[in-house]
């Protein structure tokens, strides 16, 4: 992976419950930010993605970090929130982490 392609800032967030004047609310709190390369479904693969229900997923590739990324976290990118579905760390070279995420609310 070419590090120069990682030019989009994404935020990793966790959902937290807060008490606002006696009313319980869920808010997203940013855990950390990272530069990422984002891939979408290619046109030639779109039919396959539709048949498997993954056409709304994005692939985020970030540099390897020592923080554990779980599917309980969310990604905030361009005013959209994405649920993390799968995390693929590079255990061999420890250079990048690939994350598959799906947009919330579709």
N, C-alpha and C positions, 0 to 999 in steps of 0.2 A: 504494500500500500504506500502510495506516495504521500508523504506528510503534507506537502503543499496543497493537496486537495482538501484538507481539513480546514475549511475557511468559514464555517457556519457555527455560531455560538448557540449551544443548547444548554438548558438548565435541567438538572436532575432534582426532582421534587418528591417530597413525602407528604401524604395526606395526614393532617393532624386535626384533632377535635379540640376546639377552644370554647370557653364559656364567655359569652358576650352579654353582659347584663342579665344573667340568668337564662339565656338562650344558648343551647349547644349548637355550634356551627362547625362544619368541616372546611378547613382551609389548606391550601398547598403551601408548604414551606420549602424554599430552595435549600438543598443540601450542598450542592456544588455546581459549577459551570465547567463546560469543556468545549473545545473546538472539535467539530465533527465533519465528516464527509457523509452526505445523505444520498442514498440511491432509492429510486422508486421502481415500480414495476415497468419493465420495458414493454413497448407496444406488441412485440411478437410473443411475449409471455402473458399478455393480459387475459386471454381466454383461459389459459391454465389457472391463472390466479383467481379468476371469477369462479371457476368450477370448484376450487378448493377453499373459496371464501377469504382469500388473502389479498385481494386487490387494493385494500385500504391500508396496507402495511408499508412502512418505510424501514429501510436498513440504515442505521446510524453506525458509523465506524469512528471510534475515538482512540486516542493514544492510551496505552496501558496505564492504569492508575492503581494505587494500592488500596482503593476503597471498594468494598464489596457492593456490586450492583445487583439488586434483586427485583423480582417481578412485583414487589409491593411499592416500588418507586414509579414515578411517572416522568415523562420527558416533556418539557415545555419548549416549543419551537414555533416561531412566527405566529404567536397568539393562539396556538392550538396545543391541546394536551393529548399526549399519546400514552397508552398503557404499554408497559414493557411486557412482551410475550416470551421472548427467549434471549438469553445472554450467552455469547460464545467467546470466552477469553482465549487468547493465543498462549497456550501453556508452553509451547516450544520456544518461541523467541521473545515472548513478553513484550511485544511491540504494540499491538492493537487489541481492542475489544469490539466485537461486532454485536449490535443489539437490534433485534427485530421488535418493532413497536407498531401498535395500531391506534388510529385516531379515536378518541373518546367521543361518543355521542352519535355514532353512525348506525 
